[in-house]
Amino acid sequence: EQGYVIFTLDNRGTMNRGADFEKCIHRNVGVLEVDDQMCGVKYLKSLPFVDSTRIGLDGWSYGGFMVLSLITKNPEVFKDASCGGPVVNWAWYEVMYGERYMDMPQENPEGYANANIIPKIKNVKCPLLVMHGAQDHTVVWQQTLELLRQAVTDNVELEYFVYTAYDHNVIGPERVHLWNKLLRFHNQNLKGE
């Protein structure tokens, strides 16, 4: 209806495909999942109705981490990207999720270093919109504030928007605002509107 193809791929690490499929990312997030998503991008590019020069991304929370992983590891592929409440440093992530996927930082320093987006933000080449709830207790605000600090240090331009009264999810009338913001961002960058 808006001129977009929406594509979702459940990469390795997602549930309901057996323990091996789900657990293979343990201690090394952002590697196999990125490989799988790039296979999805390759498939999209093979379709005659997909403009491979205008591929954008969007994700929230772990999806936000995936968006940032994809655009920092494959900066030439994506025309734009948006993410909300992204995990940028797994050492700052809520213990319930962080240690489930990565074990404790002192037990897995290499995995934590590999998954850290902060030193990779310099690789961002496409327009990037980052959003966050200022009251987020799951992915604390420190995550994107540090991302912003590093973006300034690395001279990376990005758009940033804070939902001041929200935790990890934006709900209610502000959710409409969020969807309109996403549509305007992607229309501007993918369609030139």
Buried (B, 14 or more C-beta within 10 A) or exposed (E): EEEEEEEEBEBBBBEEEEEEBBEEBBBBBBBBBBEBBBEBBEEBEEEEEBEEEBBBBBBBBBBBBBBBBBBBBBBEBBBBBBBBBBBBBBBBBBEEBBBEBBBEBEEBEEBBEBBBBBEBBBBBBBBBBBBBBEEBEBBBBEBBBBBBEBBEEBEBEBEBBBBEEBBBBBEEEBEEEBEEBBEEBBBEBBEEE
